[in-house]
Amino acid sequence: MTVGEALARAEELRPGCRITARTRQRWLVELDGMLREKFFKNCPAGSYDAVGADRAGNDQLAEDAELLAPAPFDALYPHYLCARIDAALGETARYAGEQSQYNALAAELAVWLRQRYPPRAGARWRW
Protein backbone atom coordinates (compact mmCIF):
# COMPACT_ATOMS: atom_id res chain seq x y z
CA MET A 1 0.00 0.00 0.00
CA THR A 2 1.21 3.49 -0.74
CA VAL A 3 0.95 6.61 1.38
CA GLY A 4 -1.69 8.01 -0.96
CA GLU A 5 -3.81 4.86 -0.78
CA ALA A 6 -3.68 4.80 3.02
CA LEU A 7 -4.64 8.46 3.26
CA ALA A 8 -7.45 8.01 0.73
CA ARG A 9 -8.92 5.03 2.60
CA ALA A 10 -8.79 6.90 5.89
CA GLU A 11 -10.49 9.86 4.19
CA GLU A 12 -13.26 7.54 2.96
CA LEU A 13 -13.79 6.30 6.51
CA ARG A 14 -13.57 9.78 8.07
CA PRO A 15 -14.76 12.22 5.37
CA GLY A 16 -14.19 15.90 6.06
CA CYS A 17 -11.57 15.21 8.72
CA ARG A 18 -10.24 18.33 10.40
CA ILE A 19 -6.77 16.82 10.89
CA THR A 20 -4.32 18.11 8.28
CA ALA A 21 -2.83 15.79 5.68
CA ARG A 22 0.66 16.68 6.95
CA THR A 23 -0.23 15.43 10.44
CA ARG A 24 -1.64 12.19 9.03
CA GLN A 25 1.53 11.72 6.97
CA ARG A 26 3.65 12.18 10.12
CA TRP A 27 1.52 9.51 11.81
CA LEU A 28 2.36 7.12 8.97
CA VAL A 29 6.07 7.90 9.36
CA GLU A 30 5.82 7.23 13.10
CA LEU A 31 3.89 4.00 12.56
CA ASP A 32 6.36 2.62 10.02
CA GLY A 33 9.23 3.51 12.35
CA MET A 34 7.53 1.67 15.20
CA LEU A 35 6.70 -1.36 13.02
CA ARG A 36 10.28 -1.52 11.75
CA GLU A 37 11.68 -1.44 15.28
CA LYS A 38 9.18 -3.87 16.83
CA PHE A 39 8.60 -6.39 14.04
CA PHE A 40 10.93 -6.02 11.07
CA LYS A 41 14.33 -5.71 12.72
CA ASN A 42 14.84 -9.50 12.68
CA CYS A 43 14.23 -9.74 8.93
CA PRO A 44 17.24 -10.42 6.71
CA ALA A 45 19.13 -7.33 5.60
CA GLY A 46 17.67 -5.85 2.45
CA SER A 47 14.26 -7.48 2.79
CA TYR A 48 12.37 -4.33 3.75
CA ASP A 49 15.08 -1.66 3.66
CA ALA A 50 13.79 0.08 0.53
CA VAL A 51 10.19 0.55 1.70
CA GLY A 52 8.50 2.41 4.51
CA ALA A 53 7.33 5.92 5.23
CA ASP A 54 10.07 6.20 7.84
CA ARG A 55 12.70 5.83 5.10
CA ALA A 56 11.31 8.57 2.84
CA GLY A 57 13.82 11.10 4.13
CA ASN A 58 12.29 14.21 2.60
CA ASP A 59 10.14 16.78 4.38
CA GLN A 60 7.00 16.01 2.37
CA LEU A 61 6.10 12.35 2.02
CA ALA A 62 5.43 11.32 -1.59
CA GLU A 63 1.98 9.92 -2.36
CA ASP A 64 3.51 6.94 -4.15
CA ALA A 65 5.90 6.03 -1.31
CA GLU A 66 5.45 2.35 -0.42
CA LEU A 67 4.55 1.59 3.20
CA LEU A 68 6.32 -1.11 5.21
CA ALA A 69 3.61 -3.69 6.02
CA PRO A 70 2.96 -6.06 3.09
CA ALA A 71 -0.48 -7.08 1.85
CA PRO A 72 -2.82 -8.29 3.33
CA PHE A 73 -1.55 -6.72 6.56
CA ASP A 74 -1.40 -3.26 5.00
CA ALA A 75 -5.06 -2.83 5.97
CA LEU A 76 -3.75 -1.80 9.37
CA TYR A 77 -2.75 1.66 8.07
CA PRO A 78 -6.26 3.08 7.53
CA HIS A 79 -7.38 1.67 10.89
CA TYR A 80 -4.39 3.25 12.61
CA LEU A 81 -5.05 6.61 10.97
CA CYS A 82 -8.74 6.49 11.88
CA ALA A 83 -7.89 5.58 15.47
CA ARG A 84 -5.50 8.52 15.72
CA ILE A 85 -8.07 10.86 14.16
CA ASP A 86 -10.77 9.65 16.54
CA ALA A 87 -8.46 10.03 19.55
CA ALA A 88 -7.50 13.55 18.49
CA LEU A 89 -11.16 14.52 18.11
CA GLY A 90 -12.26 12.92 21.39
CA GLU A 91 -14.32 10.16 19.77
CA THR A 92 -13.46 7.51 22.34
CA ALA A 93 -15.94 4.82 21.25
CA ARG A 94 -14.88 5.06 17.62
CA TYR A 95 -11.23 5.14 18.70
CA ALA A 96 -11.63 1.89 20.66
CA GLY A 97 -13.16 0.10 17.68
CA GLU A 98 -10.51 1.24 15.22
CA GLN A 99 -7.68 0.56 17.65
CA SER A 100 -8.90 -3.00 18.24
CA GLN A 101 -8.97 -3.64 14.48
CA TYR A 102 -5.46 -2.22 14.16
CA ASN A 103 -4.25 -4.36 17.10
CA ALA A 104 -5.69 -7.52 15.53
CA LEU A 105 -3.95 -6.86 12.21
CA ALA A 106 -0.67 -5.99 13.95
CA ALA A 107 -0.83 -9.26 15.89
CA GLU A 108 -1.42 -11.21 12.67
CA LEU A 109 1.54 -9.40 11.07
CA ALA A 110 3.76 -10.34 14.02
CA VAL A 111 2.77 -14.01 13.71
CA TRP A 112 3.38 -14.00 9.95
CA LEU A 113 6.82 -12.41 10.39
CA ARG A 114 7.80 -14.92 13.10
CA GLN A 115 6.80 -17.78 10.80
CA ARG A 116 8.51 -16.34 7.74
CA TYR A 117 11.65 -15.10 9.51
CA PRO A 118 12.28 -17.25 12.59
CA PRO A 119 14.13 -15.47 15.37
CA ARG A 120 17.86 -15.97 15.71
CA ALA A 121 18.96 -18.45 18.32
CA GLY A 122 18.62 -16.86 21.73
CA ALA A 123 16.55 -13.91 20.50
CA ARG A 124 13.48 -13.04 22.56
CA TRP A 125 10.26 -11.74 21.04
CA ARG A 126 8.23 -9.26 23.01
CA TRP A 127 5.03 -9.67 21.02
matplotlib code that plots the C-alpha trace (Angstrom):
import matplotlib.pyplot as plt

x = [0.0, 1.2, 0.9, -1.7, -3.8, -3.7, -4.6, -7.5, -8.9, -8.8, -10.5, -13.3, -13.8, -13.6, -14.8, -14.2, -11.6, -10.2, -6.8, -4.3, -2.8, 0.7, -0.2, -1.6, 1.5, 3.6, 1.5, 2.4, 6.1, 5.8, 3.9, 6.4, 9.2, 7.5, 6.7, 10.3, 11.7, 9.2, 8.6, 10.9, 14.3, 14.8, 14.2, 17.2, 19.1, 17.7, 14.3, 12.4, 15.1, 13.8, 10.2, 8.5, 7.3, 10.1, 12.7, 11.3, 13.8, 12.3, 10.1, 7.0, 6.1, 5.4, 2.0, 3.5, 5.9, 5.4, 4.6, 6.3, 3.6, 3.0, -0.5, -2.8, -1.6, -1.4, -5.1, -3.8, -2.8, -6.3, -7.4, -4.4, -5.1, -8.7, -7.9, -5.5, -8.1, -10.8, -8.5, -7.5, -11.2, -12.3, -14.3, -13.5, -15.9, -14.9, -11.2, -11.6, -13.2, -10.5, -7.7, -8.9, -9.0, -5.5, -4.2, -5.7, -3.9, -0.7, -0.8, -1.4, 1.5, 3.8, 2.8, 3.4, 6.8, 7.8, 6.8, 8.5, 11.6, 12.3, 14.1, 17.9, 19.0, 18.6, 16.5, 13.5, 10.3, 8.2, 5.0]
y = [0.0, 3.5, 6.6, 8.0, 4.9, 4.8, 8.5, 8.0, 5.0, 6.9, 9.9, 7.5, 6.3, 9.8, 12.2, 15.9, 15.2, 18.3, 16.8, 18.1, 15.8, 16.7, 15.4, 12.2, 11.7, 12.2, 9.5, 7.1, 7.9, 7.2, 4.0, 2.6, 3.5, 1.7, -1.4, -1.5, -1.4, -3.9, -6.4, -6.0, -5.7, -9.5, -9.7, -10.4, -7.3, -5.8, -7.5, -4.3, -1.7, 0.1, 0.6, 2.4, 5.9, 6.2, 5.8, 8.6, 11.1, 14.2, 16.8, 16.0, 12.3, 11.3, 9.9, 6.9, 6.0, 2.4, 1.6, -1.1, -3.7, -6.1, -7.1, -8.3, -6.7, -3.3, -2.8, -1.8, 1.7, 3.1, 1.7, 3.3, 6.6, 6.5, 5.6, 8.5, 10.9, 9.6, 10.0, 13.5, 14.5, 12.9, 10.2, 7.5, 4.8, 5.1, 5.1, 1.9, 0.1, 1.2, 0.6, -3.0, -3.6, -2.2, -4.4, -7.5, -6.9, -6.0, -9.3, -11.2, -9.4, -10.3, -14.0, -14.0, -12.4, -14.9, -17.8, -16.3, -15.1, -17.3, -15.5, -16.0, -18.5, -16.9, -13.9, -13.0, -11.7, -9.3, -9.7]
z = [0.0, -0.7, 1.4, -1.0, -0.8, 3.0, 3.3, 0.7, 2.6, 5.9, 4.2, 3.0, 6.5, 8.1, 5.4, 6.1, 8.7, 10.4, 10.9, 8.3, 5.7, 6.9, 10.4, 9.0, 7.0, 10.1, 11.8, 9.0, 9.4, 13.1, 12.6, 10.0, 12.3, 15.2, 13.0, 11.8, 15.3, 16.8, 14.0, 11.1, 12.7, 12.7, 8.9, 6.7, 5.6, 2.4, 2.8, 3.7, 3.7, 0.5, 1.7, 4.5, 5.2, 7.8, 5.1, 2.8, 4.1, 2.6, 4.4, 2.4, 2.0, -1.6, -2.4, -4.1, -1.3, -0.4, 3.2, 5.2, 6.0, 3.1, 1.8, 3.3, 6.6, 5.0, 6.0, 9.4, 8.1, 7.5, 10.9, 12.6, 11.0, 11.9, 15.5, 15.7, 14.2, 16.5, 19.5, 18.5, 18.1, 21.4, 19.8, 22.3, 21.3, 17.6, 18.7, 20.7, 17.7, 15.2, 17.7, 18.2, 14.5, 14.2, 17.1, 15.5, 12.2, 14.0, 15.9, 12.7, 11.1, 14.0, 13.7, 10.0, 10.4, 13.1, 10.8, 7.7, 9.5, 12.6, 15.4, 15.7, 18.3, 21.7, 20.5, 22.6, 21.0, 23.0, 21.0]

ax = plt.figure().add_subplot(projection="3d")
ax.plot(x, y, z, "-o")
ax.set_aspect("equal")
plt.show()
